[in-house]
Amino acid sequence: MYEVSEEYVRAALAFQGVPVPPDELRNVHLRLSLWMKALNEIEAVLGEQMNDVDPIPPVYPQEEF
């Protein structure tokens, strides 16, 4: 199970140079924690099925449309 601490979120944002006001850090932490919880639930249901498929590679068009 993946869990993130508020300190981890603070450090990750600082490392990436993403400015977040201190009063918003708790909100960012809660949102990321909920996202990670949802991913854990998806992984619990799908399990090994996720390992059996290859990811779709990004597609970059060669000509303008």
Residue pairs with C-beta under 8 A, 6 or more apart in sequence:
1 40
2 36
2 39
2 40
3 33
3 36
4 29
4 32
4 33
4 36
5 29
6 25
6 26
6 29
9 25
9 28
9 29
9 32
10 25
13 19
13 20
13 25
13 28
20 28
43 50
